Structure formats: structure tokens, C-alpha cells
């Protein structure tokens, strides 16, 4: 008799990104030109100078072996210096900063370090689905608060203030995925104060922090190391290290000690070659800033193209790689996503994947199109006409 799988995983539904990307690969495999605006994989490679510098260390002993669980001390020192220089945040690299196998693993470690089964975790919806998966398989109570939608997405403050008391964790993604929403300094301060007053740990996911085009660059640790605030991020977008699987987590040392137990159990340590490559990347002034300007340019092109289309409504994105566009009411967005691939060669993600508030929306990534794809992709997007389409 075959063993049954766990209810823990059976109750979690995989997002449509996997089926969408499989379809993209299949269609490209038969020679179709497809503009993938589905998954946020940067069009650019890691800095070539950094890659070449890393190659010089391939014969060193440290390259091929485990690093310390929280990461190489030299890499943590280099990253803490970069964070201090650029953001004015003073971190003790030996105690308050860990390197991780991407932001997703950092999130799981942070979440399990501060919350027990049955505790309540707040997310803003539309949410990043991997955060919700982690909350669900950690046996936490999910409390998903829909954001207010107009021409952009904003926080429903009255509801949030009612929900925070008694919650153990609040998750904040800034800039947002999938919305592209970016918070003001006043909003950040208000959330930090609200969570702190209610003994609620605030986990801030800053995966798209280097792609902030309109909002505040404020972070609560710029002023003082507030123990209830944990911050995580990734180098998958900034330095295009998605395949290298490297991220970070910083916060109070006593919490990071607990998070390290999860990291050791799951992955032991982040990839050593990835850390060495990051050290080389951090030596390149201005490289990420140039990539960020190119992403912002793509945002403007995407806005302009969508405003010319018929049936897709732009929702303002202040940063990140995405917008969550409004679709016509009553249209099945899974069918619509398939239609856009077949007719217009544009791959998108149905907004339902990001919670009920994402229904009747499509997530489009403007941060993944290569230079040679921009004009034809934006032309295809501008030509979308859903006026007489029925599904």
C-alpha cells in the first residue's frame, strides 16, 4: 500500500507560474517568439568583472567547502559595509547579519524563529505566494488583509489597526510583489510603531529594495536597531544571481541565533562560491544603479503600452519588477493568460495566485525583457484588444 502524502502539503496549491513557464518553454521549443513577462528573471547577467575575479579563486581551499553556517565572515563584513555606506544602517556582521540560500529561505528561517503553530501572521493582499506557503506549512493562522485598489494599491489602515493586536507576525514586501507598491516614510514609521506597540514581529522583505523609483528609502534600523524588525532580501535581481541562490537576513542577534537553527537543519550554509561572487560584485560602484535605471525605463514603456491597449488597466508601480494590471470584470484570468500567450505572444501570471484581491488582474513583469525584445514586446502589449473577446 502506498503511503499518503501529508495534509500539510496537500492543502497548498502550486501557483500557475510553473504551468505558464512550461508553456513558454514549449512554445519557444517549436520556434514561437514569446515575450515572457511572467517570471521576474532579469535580462542581464551578473557583472562580468565580478565573475572573472571570482574565477581566480576557484583553486583556493575555501571555494569548494562549507562556509560557516551564517556565511563567510569576509562576505558578511563586505555586505555590512555596503549597507552602512548606502543606507546608514549599522550592523554587527558577526551577530546581526546572516547570508542565506535566497530570500525565500531567509523568510522561512525568520518566520519559524519568531512564531509557533497556531500564532497569527498578517500579510497584505495581493501577497507574494511563497510567503503564504511558508505560513501555511508552519501551521500558522493566515490573516490576509486586502489592500485598497484605485489607480494603485494602498494600505487599509483602519483594518490593519484592528488586526495587529494579538498577531505574532506581520509580513511587509517593499517594493511590493506583485503590486509594485512602494511605501512612504510616514507609512513605514506607522507600521513599525504599530507592530512594536503590540509585540508583533515585523518581517520586511526587501528583495526589490534596489529598484525603488518613487517611495521612501527609509528603514527603521537607520535610526536604532529595533528588535522587533527583521529584514531579508536577495541578490537575484540586483546582481542577477538568481541561479546562485544567495540572500540575507538581518535583525536582533538573539533572534538570528534561533533562525540559524532552521538554516543549519535545512541547508547548513549558503553556497560558498555564491558568497565569493557577491564579494566581487560589491566592489563595483554604480553597476546596480545602472540596472535600476534600465528597469525604470522599462516600467515607463510598459505603462505607455498598456495605456494604448484595450481591456488592460495600468496600476501604478513605484518600484520592483511588476505591475498588477486590471482585467475586464467576469473574465477568467487563467483563460485570458493563455489567450495572451497564443494571440499576442505575451506571458503573464493570473492575479488569483496572489490571493482573492488579485482576482481579475494579471501580473506583468517589465523587469525581465532584454533590449532586443523591448520594442516588439511593447508593440504587442499596446495592440492587445479585449473589447469583443468572450471566454
C-alpha positions in Angstrom: 0.0 0.0 0.0 1.4 3.4 -1.0 1.9 5.9 1.8 -0.3 9.0 1.8 1.2 12.5 1.5 0.8 15.0 4.3 -2.2 17.2 4.7 0.3 20.0 5.3 1.4 19.9 1.7 -1.9 18.7 0.1 -3.7 21.8 1.2 -1.2 24.0 -0.6 -1.8 24.7 -4.3 1.2 25.4 -6.5 1.0 28.8 -8.3 0.3 28.9 -12.0 3.8 30.3 -12.7 5.1 26.8 -13.2 2.5 25.8 -15.9 2.9 29.3 -17.5 6.7 28.9 -17.7 6.4 25.4 -19.0 4.1 26.6 -21.8 6.6 29.4 -22.6 9.4 26.8 -22.9 7.2 24.5 -25.0 6.2 27.3 -27.5 9.8 28.5 -27.7 10.8 24.9 -28.3 8.7 24.8 -31.5 10.1 28.2 -32.7 7.5 30.6 -31.4 8.7 34.0 -30.3 7.3 34.6 -26.8 7.8 37.7 -24.6 7.9 36.4 -21.1 6.6 39.0 -18.7 5.7 36.3 -16.2 8.7 35.4 -14.1 11.0 38.2 -12.8 14.3 36.9 -14.1 16.5 39.9 -15.1 17.6 40.1 -18.7 21.1 40.9 -17.7 23.9 38.6 -16.5 25.9 39.1 -13.3 28.7 41.7 -13.6 31.3 40.2 -15.9 34.2 41.7 -14.0 33.0 40.1 -10.8 32.6 36.7 -12.5 36.2 36.9 -13.8 37.5 38.0 -10.4 35.7 35.0 -8.8 37.3 32.6 -11.3 40.7 33.5 -9.9 39.7 31.9 -6.6 38.4 28.6 -7.9 41.6 26.8 -6.8 41.5 28.2 -3.3 40.6 25.8 -0.5 37.6 27.8 0.7 35.9 27.8 -2.7 34.9 24.2 -2.5 33.9 23.7 1.1 31.2 24.7 3.6 31.3 28.2 4.9 30.3 28.9 8.4 26.5 28.5 8.8 25.7 32.2 8.7 28.1 32.8 5.8 31.8 33.7 5.3 32.8 36.4 7.7 34.6 38.3 4.9 31.3 38.4 2.9 29.3 39.5 5.8 31.7 42.2 6.6 31.7 43.4 3.0 27.9 43.4 2.9 27.6 45.2 6.2 29.9 47.9 5.0 27.9 48.3 1.8 24.7 48.5 3.8 26.2 51.1 6.1 27.6 53.2 3.2 24.5 53.2 1.1 21.7 53.1 3.7 23.2 54.3 7.0 22.3 51.1 8.8 25.0 49.9 11.3 25.1 46.1 11.6 27.4 43.8 13.6 28.3 41.3 10.9 29.2 38.6 13.4 25.8 38.7 15.2 23.2 40.7 13.3 23.6 39.6 9.6 23.3 36.1 8.0 23.7 35.1 4.4 21.1 32.6 3.2 20.1 30.5 0.2 17.9 33.2 -1.2 15.2 35.4 0.3 12.7 32.5 0.5 14.9 30.5 2.8 15.6 33.7 4.8 11.9 34.1 5.2 11.3 30.6 6.4 14.1 30.9 9.0 12.8 34.3 10.2 9.2 33.1 10.4 10.0 29.9 12.3 12.3 31.7 14.7 9.6 34.0 16.0 6.2 32.2 15.6 4.7 29.0 16.9 2.0 26.8 15.5 -1.4 28.5 15.9 0.1 32.0 16.0 -1.5 34.6 13.7 0.5 36.0 10.8 -0.7 39.1 8.8 0.0 39.6 5.2 -1.2 42.3 2.8 -3.1 41.0 -0.2 -2.3 40.7 -3.0 0.6 38.8 -1.4 3.7 37.0 -2.5 2.5 33.4 -2.6 5.7 31.8 -1.3 5.3 33.8 1.9 1.8 32.3 2.3 3.1 28.8 1.6 5.6 29.1 4.4 2.9 30.5 6.8 0.6 27.6 5.9 3.2 24.7 6.3 4.4 26.3 9.5 0.8 25.8 10.9 0.3 29.4 11.5 -3.1 31.2 11.2 -3.1 33.2 8.0 -4.7 36.7 8.3 -4.7 38.2 4.8 -5.8 41.9 4.6 -6.9 43.1 1.2 -5.2 46.3 0.1 -7.3 49.2 -1.3 -7.2 49.4 -5.1 -7.7 52.6 -7.1 -5.1 53.6 -9.7 -2.6 52.0 -7.4 -2.6 49.8 -4.2 -2.7 51.3 -0.7 -2.9 50.0 2.9 -6.3 49.9 4.6 -5.2 51.5 7.8 -8.3 51.1 9.9 -8.5 47.4 9.2 -4.8 46.9 9.9 -5.0 48.7 13.2 -7.8 46.4 14.2 -5.9 43.3 13.2 -2.4 43.9 14.6 -3.3 43.4 18.3 -2.8 39.7 19.1 -0.9 39.0 15.9 2.5 37.4 16.2 3.9 38.4 12.8 3.3 40.9 10.1 4.9 40.5 6.7 5.7 43.5 4.5 7.1 43.4 1.0 8.5 46.8 -0.1 8.6 47.4 -3.0 5.7 45.1 -3.5 5.4 41.8 -5.3 3.1 41.5 -7.2 1.8 45.1 -6.9 4.9 47.3 -7.3 3.6 49.4 -4.4 6.2 51.4 -2.5 5.6 52.8 0.9 6.3 56.4 2.1 8.5 57.1 5.1 5.4 58.0 7.1 3.7 54.7 6.3 6.8 52.7 7.2 7.1 54.5 10.5 3.4 54.0 11.3 3.7 50.2 10.7 6.9 49.9 12.7 5.3 51.8 15.6 2.0 49.8 15.4 3.8 46.4 15.4 6.2 47.4 18.1 3.5 48.6 20.4 1.7 45.3 20.0 4.7 43.0 20.4 4.3 41.9 16.8 7.4 40.9 14.8 7.6 42.8 11.5 9.3 40.9 8.7 10.3 43.2 5.9 11.1 41.5 2.5 13.3 43.9 0.6 14.1 41.7 -2.4 13.4 44.7 -4.7 14.9 47.4 -2.5 17.5 48.4 -5.2 14.6 49.1 -7.6 12.7 51.8 -5.7 11.7 54.6 -8.1 9.2 56.7 -6.1 8.9 55.8 -2.4 10.9 56.4 0.6 14.3 54.7 1.1 13.7 54.9 4.9 14.4 51.8 7.1 13.7 51.7 10.8 17.3 50.4 11.6 18.7 53.6 10.1 18.0 55.2 13.5 18.1 52.4 16.0 18.2 48.6 15.9 14.6 47.9 16.7 14.5 44.3 17.9 11.0 43.5 16.5 12.0 44.3 12.9 13.6 41.6 10.8 14.8 42.3 7.3 15.5 40.0 4.4 16.5 40.3 0.8 18.1 38.8 -2.2 20.8 39.3 -4.8 18.8 37.5 -7.5 17.6 40.8 -9.1 20.2 43.4 -8.1 23.3 41.4 -9.3 21.3 38.8 -11.3 22.4 35.9 -9.0 19.1 34.0 -9.2 20.8 30.8 -10.1 23.4 31.3 -7.4 20.7 31.3 -4.7 22.0 33.9 -2.3 20.1 36.2 0.1 20.4 37.8 3.5 18.7 38.2 6.8 19.4 40.9 9.4 18.0 41.6 12.8 18.5 41.2 16.6 21.2 38.8 17.4 19.1 36.7 19.8 16.5 36.1 17.0 19.2 35.3 14.4 20.6 32.7 16.8 17.2 30.9 16.6 17.0 31.4 12.8 20.3 29.8 12.4 19.0 26.5 13.8 16.5 26.4 10.9 19.1 27.3 8.4 21.5 24.6 9.6 18.8 22.0 9.5 17.6 22.8 6.0 20.6 24.0 4.0 23.6 24.1 6.5 25.0 27.2 4.9 24.7 29.3 1.7 26.8 28.4 -1.3 30.4 29.3 -0.8 31.1 30.2 -4.5 28.0 32.5 -4.4 29.3 34.4 -1.4 32.7 34.8 -3.1 31.0 36.2 -6.2 28.9 38.6 -4.1 32.1 40.0 -2.5 33.4 40.7 -6.0 30.1 42.3 -7.0 30.1 44.6 -4.0 33.3 46.2 -5.3 31.6 47.5 -8.4 30.3 51.1 -7.8 27.3 52.1 -9.8 26.6 48.8 -11.5 23.3 48.1 -9.8 22.2 51.8 -10.1 22.6 51.5 -13.9 20.5 48.3 -14.0 17.9 50.0 -11.8 17.6 52.9 -14.2 17.1 50.4 -17.1 14.3 48.7 -15.2 12.6 52.1 -14.5 12.8 52.8 -18.2 11.0 49.5 -18.9 8.4 50.5 -16.3 7.6 53.7 -18.3 7.5 51.8 -21.6 5.1 49.2 -20.1 2.8 51.9 -18.7 2.7 53.6 -22.1 2.0 50.4 -24.0 -0.7 49.3 -21.6 -2.5 52.6 -21.7 -2.7 52.1 -25.5 -4.2 48.6 -25.1 -7.9 47.9 -24.8 -9.1 45.9 -21.8 -6.0 46.1 -19.6 -5.8 48.9 -17.0 -2.5 50.0 -15.6 -1.9 50.0 -11.8 0.9 52.4 -10.8 4.1 50.7 -9.7 6.5 52.8 -7.7 9.3 50.1 -7.8 10.1 46.5 -8.2 9.7 44.5 -11.4 5.9 44.2 -11.6 2.5 45.8 -12.1 -0.8 44.0 -11.3 -3.0 45.1 -14.2 -6.8 45.1 -14.0 -8.6 42.9 -16.5 -12.3 43.1 -17.6 -14.8 42.0 -15.0 -16.0 38.5 -15.3 -13.1 37.3 -17.4 -11.4 34.1 -16.3 -7.8 35.3 -15.9 -6.3 31.8 -16.4 -8.1 31.6 -19.8 -7.0 35.2 -20.5 -3.4 34.5 -19.7 -3.4 31.6 -22.1 -5.1 33.7 -24.8 -2.4 36.4 -24.4 0.3 33.9 -25.0 -1.4 32.3 -28.0 -2.6 35.5 -29.7 -0.1 38.2 -28.6 2.9 36.1 -27.5 2.9 37.7 -24.1 3.2 35.5 -21.0 1.7 36.8 -17.7 0.6 35.4 -14.4 -3.1 35.3 -13.3 -3.6 37.5 -10.3 -5.6 34.9 -8.4 -2.2 33.4 -7.5 -1.7 36.3 -5.1 -5.0 36.0 -3.2 -8.6 36.9 -3.7 -7.7 40.6 -4.1 -5.7 39.7 -7.2 -8.7 38.2 -8.9 -9.5 40.0 -12.2 -5.8 41.0 -12.6 -2.7 39.9 -14.4 0.8 40.3 -13.1 3.2 41.6 -15.7 6.9 41.8 -15.2 8.6 44.7 -17.0 11.9 43.9 -15.4 12.8 40.9 -17.5 12.7 41.9 -21.1 16.1 42.1 -23.0 16.9 45.2 -25.1 16.1 43.4 -28.4 12.7 42.4 -27.0 11.5 45.8 -25.8 10.1 47.3 -29.0 8.3 44.2 -30.2 7.1 43.2 -26.8 5.7 46.7 -26.1 4.2 46.8 -29.6 2.4 43.5 -28.9 1.2 44.8 -25.5 -0.1 48.0 -27.0 -2.0 46.0 -29.6 -4.0 43.9 -27.1 -7.7 44.3 -27.7 -10.1 42.6 -25.4 -13.2 44.6 -26.4 -15.1 41.8 -28.1 -13.4 38.8 -26.5 -15.5 36.4 -24.5 -14.2 33.4 -22.6 
